[in-house]
Amino acid sequence: MFGIASRNGYKEIISGISIKTLSYGENSLLVEFLLKKGSALPEHKHINEQTGYLVKGSIRLFIDGKSQVLHVGDSWTILSNVKHKAEILEDSVAIEVFSPRREDYIKYENKDDIIE
């Protein structure tokens, strides 16, 4: 499977937070988040380990009660079932990998951007 770059197909899942699934396999899933300044991702946890990279902007990420302001080029890993949340400090773009893949995120795939 190949994911082809496109500005189409993003879905707003929370006010100011949009997602597009870029590609996925049997065990992992790659997504892009568009994050608007002033928005927030509420605290939550899930079974999926998640690793991310900040492509644009600045966010404050809280992982297991600890916080860090992240800037372009910074990365993070959140282990399975660890509580986390985020505050969006500037318009931002983040890329994240989930393993095992998040079944609930497959629906955010833009089929026009995929070549199998």
Helices and strands as residue ranges (DSSP letters): E 2-3, E 11-14, E 17-24, E 29-35, E 40-44, E 49-56, E 58-63, E 66-71, E 75-78, E 84-88, E 92-99, G 103-108, G 111-113, E 114-115
